[in-house]
Amino acid sequence: MDPIPKYARLENERRRLVVTPPDLTGLAFRLVEDLYVEGTRLRLRAMTDSATGARELKLCKKYGGPDPVSAPIVNIYLTEAEHAALAALPGRPIRKRRYRAPHGDRTFGLDVFEGELQGLMLCEAEAESREAILAVVFPPWAGREVTEDPFFTGGILCRLTAAELAARLG
């Protein structure tokens, strides 16, 4: 593996398609609004807590690489003014609600997409190491693994129409 870029850390993550989600009625979530900046590997993100209204703003770069399970990532946290300035850049948006779904001894992220991606739900897990993420046992409602399928990355999803997504999920 190539060395991790300066200031980056390894993100150890896996994702699965959700066919039958757990009951989410009344659960708090974080509204995630991403802008994938055109011509770059940058993602501008705003996360708003549904219960408190608190916002977290950041700029992210995922470096990618040969291992889709464990890859370098870097985040910088932004002020409202910085976020607003960067939001003027050309890019493609994605909007989703992220729920925390407990199962067994861990909590999974459950992303429920909106807009053109309505109907798509992904379950994701993160861990401190590649070995630990590979050992994660997903809940029964988390179906087919899509970690290694580039179609299910934000940089691709942000470009899809509802018809393209439906054809793929068909």
N, C-alpha and C positions, 0 to 999 in steps of 0.2 A: 504494500500500500504506500502511496505517496505520503510525504510528511503533511501533517495538518497545517494549513496556512496560519500565519501568525494571528493571534487574537481569536481564532475560531476554536470550536470544540466539536467533538464527534456527537452527532445525534443518532441514537440507536432507536429505530422506530419500525413498526410493522403496521400494515393496514389490511382490513378485510371489509368486503361488501356486507351490508346489513340487509337482510330480506324481511325479517319479522323483528322489529325493534321491541325492547321492553316498553312498558307503559311510561310515558314521559309527562303525563298530565300533571300540571302543577309544579313541576320541577324547575328550579332556577337554571339558567343557561347563560352563556356568554355569547353575545352577538359578535360574530367575527366578520369584518369587512376588509377584504384584501384588494389591493391593486397590484397586478403584475405589470411592472414597468416595461413598456415596449422596448425590445432590443437588448434587454439585460437579463440577468438572473436575480434581479432585485424584487422583493415583495414588500410593499408598504401595508402595514396592518393596524387596524383599530379594533380593540376588543372592549365591549361594553357589557358590564355585569347587569343582568336583568333585574336583580334584586336591589342593588344599591345605586346603579347608574355610574359607578366608577369606571373610568376609561384607562386603558393601557395602550400606548402608541409606540410602534417600533418599526424599524427598517431592517429587513432580513436579507441575507444572501445565503442560498444553499449552493454549495460548490458542486454537488453531484460527484460522480465517480463510478468506479466499476462495481462497488458494493452498494446496492440500493437499501440495505438494512442499516448500514453504518456509514454515514458520510459527514463531512465537515459542514458546519453552519456557523454563522455569526449574526448576532442581533445587536442593534443599538437602540436605546430607548429615547423617545423624542418628546418634545413639548408640543402643545397644541399648535403653536405657531410654526414649528418645524414640520409637523405633520401636514398642516394646511399648505405650506409651500411645496412640499413634495407631492401632494395630492394633485397638483396642477400638471404634473408630468403625464404624457400620453401612456395609457396602459389599459389593461382589461380587468374588470372587477369580478370578484366572486363574493357572495354573501351566504353565510351559513350560521346556524345556531349550534353551539357546542355544549353538549350536556356531559356531566360527569356520571358515568354509569358504573356503580359498584358491582363486582362479581368476584366471589371467592375472597381472596386476601388482597385484591388490588382494585383500582378504579381505572376504567377505560374512558377514553374520549369518544363520544358519539356525535358525529357531525351530520346535521340535517341541512342539506343544501336548499337554497331558495332560487327564485328566478328561473333562468334557462336550465338550471341543474336540479329543479324541483323533482323529487322522487329518488334522488341519489342520497344514500346514507352510508357513511363509512365509520367503522370502528377502528380506533388506533390505540396503540400502546407504545410507551417509551420505557427505556430502562437505562441503567448506568453503563452497561457494557453490551457488546455484541452477543456474548454468550448468554447474558441474562435475558435479552430480548428474544433470542431464539428459543429460550425455554418457556416463554410465556404461553399459558393455556388460555385461549380466548373463550368468551361465553358462547353458549350454544346458538344464540341469535346472530352471532358474527359468522358469516358464511365463508365464501371463497376468498382466499388470500390474494391481494392485488399489489402487495408491496413491490414486486419486481415488474409490474406492468406500468410502463410510462404513461399510458392512457389516463391513469388515475392520479397523476400528479397535478398540482395546481397550475403549473405552466401550460399544461394541455387542456385541462378542464375549463380554464377561463376562456378558451377559444371556441368552445362547443356550442352548438344550438341544441334546443330541446330535442329536435328530431334525431340529431347525431347521437345524443346520449341514449335516447330510447332505443335506437337501432343497436347500440352496443350492449345495452342491458337486456334487450329482447329476450 
